[in-house]
Amino acid sequence: MTSKQRAYLKGLAMKIDPILQLGKSGVTPESTASIAEALEARELIKINVLQNCLYDIREMAETLAERTNSQVVQVIGRKIVLYKQGKDDKRKIHLPK
């Protein structure tokens, strides 16, 4: 992903609300499955990490990206933004070149 594409996705992510929350249990198989499902439906999602989570947020973002075959767009504070390009016939977000 180029810096121009990442900047475009960051701009889109500013307007969306977090759709999932991760708590003290961190990254579980159930949370990974729901994140993968959300990425299939939306392509770009924002995740809120609760205060009671003791894990490193950047490591959690990398783990989630690896397990869902997505890319980390940004980690700001306690928010994680992930992107996974949809199939060509169902793409909602068209990245600049």
C-alpha positions as CSV (number, residue, x, y, z in Angstrom):
1,M,0.0,0.0,0.0
2,T,1.4,3.4,-1.0
3,S,1.4,6.4,1.3
4,K,-1.1,8.1,-0.9
5,Q,-3.5,5.1,-0.5
6,R,-2.9,5.0,3.2
7,A,-3.7,8.8,3.5
8,Y,-6.9,8.3,1.5
9,L,-8.0,5.4,3.8
10,K,-7.1,7.5,6.9
11,G,-9.4,10.2,5.6
12,L,-12.2,7.8,5.1
13,A,-11.7,6.3,8.6
14,M,-12.0,9.6,10.3
15,K,-15.7,9.6,9.3
16,I,-16.6,6.1,10.5
17,D,-17.4,5.0,14.1
18,P,-15.8,2.0,15.7
19,I,-17.9,-1.1,15.1
20,L,-16.1,-3.5,17.5
21,Q,-14.5,-3.4,20.9
22,L,-11.7,-5.5,22.3
23,G,-11.5,-5.8,26.0
24,K,-9.2,-7.5,28.6
25,S,-9.3,-10.9,26.8
26,G,-7.5,-9.3,23.8
27,V,-7.5,-11.0,20.5
28,T,-9.6,-14.2,20.7
29,P,-10.7,-16.6,17.9
30,E,-14.2,-15.2,18.3
31,S,-13.1,-11.6,18.0
32,T,-10.9,-12.5,15.0
33,A,-13.9,-14.2,13.3
34,S,-16.2,-11.2,13.8
35,I,-13.5,-8.8,12.5
36,A,-12.9,-11.0,9.4
37,E,-16.7,-11.0,8.8
38,A,-16.9,-7.2,9.2
39,L,-14.0,-6.7,6.8
40,E,-15.7,-8.8,4.2
41,A,-18.8,-6.7,4.5
42,R,-17.2,-3.2,4.8
43,E,-13.5,-3.4,3.7
44,L,-12.6,-0.6,6.1
45,I,-13.3,-0.9,9.9
46,K,-12.4,0.9,13.1
47,I,-11.9,-1.0,16.3
48,N,-12.0,0.4,19.8
49,V,-9.6,-1.1,22.4
50,L,-11.0,-0.7,25.9
51,Q,-9.1,0.7,28.9
52,N,-9.0,-2.7,30.7
53,C,-7.0,-4.3,27.9
54,L,-3.4,-4.8,29.1
55,Y,-2.0,-5.9,25.7
56,D,0.1,-3.7,23.4
57,I,-2.3,-2.2,20.9
58,R,0.2,-2.1,18.0
59,E,0.9,-5.9,18.5
60,M,-2.8,-6.6,18.6
61,A,-3.3,-4.7,15.3
62,E,-0.5,-6.6,13.6
63,T,-1.9,-9.9,14.9
64,L,-5.4,-9.1,13.7
65,A,-4.1,-8.0,10.3
66,E,-2.1,-11.2,10.0
67,R,-5.0,-13.5,11.0
68,T,-7.6,-11.7,8.8
69,N,-5.3,-11.1,5.8
70,S,-5.8,-7.4,6.0
71,Q,-3.6,-4.3,6.4
72,V,-3.2,-2.0,9.4
73,V,-4.1,1.5,8.1
74,Q,-3.3,3.3,11.4
75,V,-3.3,2.9,15.2
76,I,-4.1,6.1,17.0
77,G,-4.5,6.0,20.8
78,R,-6.9,3.1,21.5
79,K,-8.3,2.9,18.0
80,I,-7.2,0.4,15.3
81,V,-8.2,0.9,11.6
82,L,-8.0,-2.2,9.3
83,Y,-8.5,-2.5,5.6
84,K,-9.0,-5.5,3.4
85,Q,-9.6,-5.1,-0.3
86,G,-12.8,-6.7,-1.4
87,K,-13.3,-8.9,-4.4
88,D,-13.5,-7.0,-7.7
89,D,-17.2,-7.5,-8.2
90,K,-18.1,-6.3,-4.6
91,R,-15.5,-3.5,-4.1
92,K,-16.8,-0.5,-2.2
93,I,-13.6,1.5,-1.9
94,H,-11.5,2.2,-4.9
95,L,-8.0,3.3,-3.9
96,P,-6.1,6.0,-5.8
97,K,-3.0,4.7,-7.8
